[in-house]
Amino acid sequence: MLKTILLFLALAAVSLAHAADPILFGPYVQRVETEKATVVWITSDRTVTLEGDGQSQTRDNYRTNTIRFDGLKPDTEYRYKLEGGAEGKFRTAPDGPKNFRFVVYGDTRSNAKVHKSVVDAIRRQKDVSLVLNSGDLVSHGTILDHWKEFFGVAEPLMRETYYVPCLGNHEDNAKEYFDFFDLPGNEEHFSFNWGGVHFVALNTEAPDVPDGTDQMAESKIWNSDIMWKYFAKQREWLDKDLSLNYGADFFVVFFHVPFYDSKLSRREPQIEIRMAFADILEKHNTELVVTGHTHNYQHHQKGMSHFVVSGGGGASLYDLGDSLGVGTEGVEIVKQEKVNNFLVIDMEGWKLNIQALRPDDSVIETFSVESQAGLRLVKRRVDSIGGLPWEQDEDEEDEEEEVEIEYEIELVK
């Protein structure tokens, strides 16, 4: 109770200092950890009205307000209230492995009505600890009105659940995106732990593209060495990050452009992203990869690793194909459907139990993903001694045989 009162008083004090600034959206919770959490709200600083040519347009300037709380207890529910604004709640992360539920969906742009139906369905799920968005939250990341529409739909969910997005191509690397979300690391690619899951967000979009860059200019950046150097830095970071987190039961990686995609026009992007990251994720036996970008539902499997496209959060739906194209040998198309969707994922011991749902709560499919943590650890132990002993013995025997043959030849002479 005391912690709830302290949260309220701190938020109220800041609110009074800016009592005249109307709230555009918020408050909502960000960067929840075992002992820390951030509450964010966005206020209107000033408005500017432009008139002429028989038109009148008004735009808001905004201010991002954040309060970071620390000294919290792990796996504990807290409530917060902003004076003059809404109230919400969140649960801090567990300090070790524990069963929990999370949700993934993406491509929420374009159709607020459809997005709302998905958000309403997610809110009907019980005990959701966090929500991941696989990118393309809005149609244009530099247009504040698009963010107003997004938050108008997503805010009830974000007030009560830790909401973690990754960058999509429609975010345009916009300043607004980084102002509105408080994410770990450099906020472009990052990782965090929750229960027994190590989550990793990657950035599949071109870096350092100025706001308002036209598509032709952006395409040139994609086809230059700028993009590949950017991927190279992420590869190095990803390899090290996964290596340092072998204590996790599961690796769940999410980003925007899929590895595997049956939509014919998306063949080249998926090949590029696979070239950038597939070998690293395979090296570390990643259990689950979730992406967006293609507006439908797809589930593919390669070995024990599962790849899900969940791009049905609001954008217009795309047709499906019957092939994944070249370079996808050994990859199975498990299930696909042209439908709005989201994933409800329960970590239960050594399994991730996954439901792919439509907004009306009907089931697209259910499946389970087995933990490969034991395999990761055994491979590391073997690598640490330079390989399996009997493989080393075979090499030594071959060398001895070669020596004996040379000696026999000398005796004949």
ABEGO torsion letter per residue (X at the ends): XAAAAAAAAAAAAAAAAAAABBBABOBBBBGBBAABBBBBBBBBABBBBBBEGGBBBBBBBBBBBBBBBBGBBBGBBBBBBBBGBBBBBBBBBBABBBBBBBBBBBGABGBAAAAAAAAAAAAABBGBABBBBAEGABABAABAAAAAAAAAAAAAAAAABBBBBBBBAAAGGBAAAAAABBBBEAGABBBBBBEABBBBBBBABBBGBBBGBBAAAAAAAAABAAAAAAAAAAAAAAAAAAAAAAABABBBBBBABBABBABAAAAAAAAAAAAAAAAAAAAAGBABBBBBGBBBBBBBBBEABBBBBBAAAGBBBBBBBABAEBGABGBBBABBBBBBBBBBBBBBEABBBBBBBBAAGBBABBBBBBBAAAAAAAAAAAAAAGEBAAAAAAAAAAAAAAAAAAAAAAAAX
